[in-house]
Amino acid sequence: MPDRQEQLLRAAFLAGAVTDALALVPMLVPGMARLLWGFDDPTGSYRFAMGYGASLMLGWTGLLLWAYRRPLERRFVAALTVLVIYGLVITEIAAVLAGDLAAWRMIPTWCLQAILLGLFATAYHYRTFRRWAAA
């Protein structure tokens, strides 16, 4: 039977992969970006940047699925994913502060990111948390 850390890592990797796969939709479909983010004019440079971002998002989805197969051996992918999520949050906050994106549109995303951060951090540090709890 798999240990608790392995189960948590699998859950985190799968949740992250599904989230990343779904994030590809507004990146590749301008109508969805308009619905979710309120972007009305997807210029050529916007589509170019989204294409780059979508390529990286697809690659990270694959990385998470790869880590899902051997979660304990590949648990460092969880730590890397936390860094990626922090980077996304910083980018989103910068867009909101610049007035390019309404904060209310980001609240669902930030809630999801907070859940994912908690899941990835808990899964990665599970054994440390258990040692602290036992002490």
C-alpha positions as CSV (number, residue, x, y, z in Angstrom):
1,M,0.0,0.0,0.0
2,P,1.4,3.4,-0.9
3,D,2.4,5.7,2.0
4,R,0.6,8.9,2.7
5,Q,3.2,11.1,1.1
6,E,3.0,9.2,-2.1
7,Q,-0.8,9.6,-2.1
8,L,-0.5,13.3,-1.5
9,L,2.1,13.8,-4.2
10,R,0.0,11.9,-6.7
11,A,-3.1,14.0,-5.8
12,A,-1.0,17.2,-6.2
13,F,0.5,16.1,-9.5
14,L,-2.8,15.1,-10.9
15,A,-4.6,18.3,-9.7
16,G,-1.8,20.4,-11.2
17,A,-1.8,18.6,-14.5
18,V,-5.6,18.9,-14.8
19,T,-5.4,22.6,-13.9
20,D,-2.6,23.3,-16.4
21,A,-4.5,21.5,-19.1
22,L,-7.6,23.6,-18.5
23,A,-5.4,26.7,-18.4
24,L,-4.5,26.1,-22.0
25,V,-8.0,26.8,-23.1
26,P,-8.1,30.6,-22.6
27,M,-4.5,30.8,-23.7
28,L,-5.3,29.3,-27.1
29,V,-9.0,30.4,-27.5
30,P,-9.3,34.2,-27.6
31,G,-13.1,34.0,-26.8
32,M,-12.3,32.2,-23.5
33,A,-9.7,34.8,-22.6
34,R,-12.3,37.4,-23.2
35,L,-14.8,35.6,-21.0
36,L,-12.3,34.9,-18.2
37,W,-10.0,37.9,-18.2
38,G,-11.9,40.5,-20.2
39,F,-9.3,40.8,-23.0
40,D,-11.2,42.3,-25.9
41,D,-8.4,42.8,-28.5
42,P,-6.1,39.8,-28.9
43,T,-3.4,41.5,-30.9
44,G,-0.6,39.7,-32.8
45,S,1.8,40.2,-29.9
46,Y,-0.8,39.0,-27.4
47,R,-1.3,35.8,-29.4
48,F,2.4,35.4,-29.8
49,A,3.0,35.7,-26.0
50,M,0.1,33.3,-25.3
51,G,1.5,30.8,-27.7
52,Y,4.8,30.8,-25.9
53,G,3.0,30.6,-22.5
54,A,0.8,27.7,-23.8
55,S,3.8,25.8,-24.9
56,L,5.3,26.0,-21.5
57,M,2.0,25.2,-19.8
58,L,1.7,22.1,-22.0
59,G,5.2,21.1,-21.1
60,W,4.5,21.5,-17.4
61,T,1.4,19.4,-17.7
62,G,3.5,16.7,-19.2
63,L,6.1,17.1,-16.4
64,L,3.4,16.7,-13.7
65,L,2.0,13.6,-15.4
66,W,5.5,12.2,-15.5
67,A,6.0,12.9,-11.8
68,Y,2.6,11.3,-11.1
69,R,4.0,8.0,-12.3
70,R,6.8,7.9,-9.6
71,P,5.8,10.6,-7.1
72,L,8.4,9.8,-4.4
73,E,11.3,9.7,-6.8
74,R,10.2,12.8,-8.5
75,R,8.9,14.8,-5.6
76,F,11.2,17.7,-6.3
77,V,8.8,18.5,-9.2
78,A,6.3,19.6,-6.4
79,A,8.8,22.2,-5.1
80,L,9.5,23.5,-8.6
81,T,5.7,23.7,-9.2
82,V,5.4,25.9,-6.1
83,L,7.9,28.3,-7.7
84,V,6.0,28.4,-11.0
85,I,2.7,29.1,-9.1
86,Y,4.4,32.0,-7.2
87,G,5.6,33.3,-10.5
88,L,2.1,33.2,-12.0
89,V,0.7,35.0,-9.0
90,I,3.3,37.7,-9.2
91,T,2.5,38.2,-12.9
92,E,-1.2,38.4,-12.2
93,I,-0.8,40.9,-9.4
94,A,1.4,43.0,-11.6
95,A,-1.3,43.0,-14.3
96,V,-4.0,43.9,-11.8
97,L,-1.8,46.8,-10.4
98,A,-1.1,48.0,-13.9
99,G,-4.8,48.2,-14.6
100,D,-4.6,45.5,-17.4
101,L,-6.8,43.1,-15.5
102,A,-9.7,43.5,-13.1
103,A,-8.9,42.1,-9.6
104,W,-12.4,40.5,-9.4
105,R,-11.6,38.3,-12.4
106,M,-8.5,36.9,-10.7
107,I,-10.2,35.9,-7.4
108,P,-11.2,32.4,-8.5
109,T,-7.8,31.8,-10.0
110,W,-6.1,33.0,-6.8
111,C,-8.3,30.8,-4.7
112,L,-7.4,27.8,-6.9
113,Q,-3.7,28.7,-6.7
114,A,-3.9,28.9,-2.9
115,I,-5.4,25.4,-2.8
116,L,-2.7,24.1,-5.2
117,L,0.1,25.8,-3.2
118,G,-1.2,24.2,0.0
119,L,-1.5,20.8,-1.7
120,F,2.0,20.8,-3.3
121,A,3.7,22.2,-0.2
122,T,2.0,19.7,2.1
123,A,2.8,16.8,-0.2
124,Y,6.4,17.8,-0.6
125,H,7.0,18.5,3.2
126,Y,4.7,15.7,4.5
127,R,7.5,13.8,6.3
128,T,8.8,16.9,7.9
129,F,5.4,17.9,9.1
130,R,4.9,14.4,10.6
131,R,8.3,14.6,12.5
132,W,7.2,18.0,13.9
133,A,3.9,16.6,15.0
134,A,5.5,13.6,16.7
135,A,8.0,15.8,18.6
